[in-house]
């Protein structure tokens, strides 16, 4: 999409609030704490029939030695590079600050349209406070708005779309498979995103919880196209005590709900833990395609049998869930990332696979005839017909005379035979038994 607008400014001036206002949903986490937004956050907005991509950025802090603040500055610069127009957000309540002046000096070197926006003008008196921002000399017009209630945003958008060259697309990602990287904190999700995109899309540190929001990025290499979603790490509920982390977890859960495939990252140095199983169970219940990536494999001392030992350990904890592909790699060293992408492509094909009714009945009814369901209370169970239902994930309906007498072990037998004949690697299968 050619139409891109970046929202920039120092910390806590309301950038995420304006972002949510423009995209008309609460995509970005908002909090009174400074520095909540860290990475670039994208969303689609529309005004007067024109669509444009909005980038929410972290607060720009000049001359800082803090690593995260320095990384945020880099993310802001990348957003400005992408943008057709820039919204420089200021705070009417606080007034002009030294940080605003330094950031304005930085923006003067940018050869792009810059609109100076005075936020938090919640009443007429506060709106008058915006006049001091003319002293920055960046624009002949100051737009006084309130991101919270939307006042003044119409006039701002009327002028903003004049700088956007195209009509834009309502949803440039429509029809592209979505892949969410999920897992506990500090397992390497952001490092994996950066490695696959071959650029610094997300801030990476050794500090757990660096990523707070879910970040969408387009992957389009080697004939494969996906939307990659980096998410915040999920800890046990008992350890989530801060509001920010709570909202981060909610965003991660929403990312799992909206994606097609979940890549569960494990830390090779820690193995498969209880929280990994909780995350996996959630993805299975939502019937997503699933892949396990054992990350940080470069930190493990290995011999010819190490992968087999790790695989067996994970499979023992997965128990009956034997259909999930397990890949061993390293985001940092870019080891086996091509295999991961190939497996994502394979799992998506399985997730959307449609098996003809004739093929199902040809193969499955023979298996059922050889191994019929056990009789129950003297009742012989006969499965007569099988067909696949339309839906986002593979679901099959089996018609029989006594559906309520079909027990779980036989359901697993049917599922295994479906996988033997039609693959479905990495995909949960749903079986529905109905009376005919």
Secondary structure, 3 states (H helix, E strand, C coil): CCCEEEEECCCCCCHHHHHHHHHCCCCCCCCCCCCCCCCCEEEEEEECCEEEEEEECCCCCCCCCCHHHHHHHHHHHHHHHHCCEEEEEEECCCCCCHHHHHHHHHHCCCCCEEEEEEECCCCHHHHHHHHHHHHHCCCCCEEECCCCCCCCHHHHHHHHHHHCCCCCCCCCCCCCCEEEEECCCCCCHHHHHHHHHCCCCCCCCCCCCCCCCCEEEEEEECCEEEEEEECCCCCCHHHCCCHHHHHHHHHHHHHHHHCCEEEEEEECCCCCCHHHHHHHHHHHHCCCEEEEEEECHHHCCCCCCHHHHHHHHHHHHHCCCCCCEEEECECCCCECHHHHHHHHHHHHHHHCCCCCHHHHHHHHHHHHHHCCCCCECCECCCEEEEEEECCCCCEEEEEECCHHHCCHHHHHHHHHHHHHHHCCCCCCCEEEEEEC
